[in-house]
Amino acid sequence: MSTSNETVNESANLKALSGLSLAELEKFIEEMGLPKYRAAQIHTWIYAKLVTSFDEMTNLGAALRDRLKQEAKIGLLDIAHLQVSRDETRKYLFKLPDGKIVESVLMSFNDRTTLTACVSSQVGCAVGCTFCATGYLGFKRNLTAQEIVDQIMAIERESGKRISNIVYMGQGEPLLNTEEVIKSIHTMIESVGIGARHITVSTSGIIPGIERLREEDLPICLALSLHAPDSKTREEIVPITKTYPLGALMESLKNYTDSTGRRVTIEYVLLAGVTDKPEQAKALAEMVRDIHCMINLIPFNPTANDLGEMLYERPTREAQLRFKQLAERTGKTVTIRLERGTDIDAACGQLHNRFLQTK
Ligand code: SF4
């Protein structure tokens, strides 16, 4: 009789199939000495029918299902923790094969039929934004494309719901893991069935990554977390500005919009007394005047750092609206982000920190 530890070890040795592209599944199936069409069948069961066991793959035959059970498993990630907020936002902490933890969030909006999932692209983050809980964790490692895609599939298997939109806004800077992120986007489109225009990659401003995305020419949406219209403030709150200066970043963004013809989103966090001043709203409007973009304002969701200090405050509703009005002066669309899951720490990195603190 096997012990539970042996069962865990056995499971770790099995090849996880969810999150693989069709070509990767074909390679695995051919290595097993099986005909290629079996990969397409398994692909359909995993991505279209969301099965959780080989026994459900009824067109494979009992002998083949038994063989697959010996060598493979469906999901790569395990759910370590799940929280559901009053507004139905679902937040997942996933355990990776090496035991590290990442988070993903599933958000639904009452007035829309869409379901949006926010995925992580790294464990921790090297960018170190001063207002972000993930920034305090530091960088641990990049996720593989399979680990990124299986966040979506694990959410769909658990919730039984189909996701329509994906945002790369969880833990990590996607464009410091560009090749795996691009690979995952191809699988999201080709296997998971998400429309390219329903996928958004959000970057803190990694110029080589923006260039690489431009070359790849995927018709996805790009969001830039700008957060300040002047170098001094931005260097303070988004330290990577010292590596990729603001002027060069805006040039790279203009180049991206001019050559792809696609509108980008400028994300701007409103920190009381730091980034919400009227002169900053005017400077922001001028800075993006010639860039094909819209602006999304994010009122700060107060977060304590690892010393338990609250570094920033949320601006009043009045200050938010005043900023919005001034930022609209050059004719751009400006929105204030609708928040989800604030009762369960939905902001980037917050759930992960809370989970670790309570362990
Ligand atoms: S906001 Fe994003 S880029 Fe900045 S530290 Fe957090 S995860 Fe990294």
Residues whose N, C-alpha, C, O or C-beta is under 5 A from the ligand:
A	BS01	SF4	C125 V127 G128 C129 C132 T134 G135 G170 Q171 G172 E173 S204
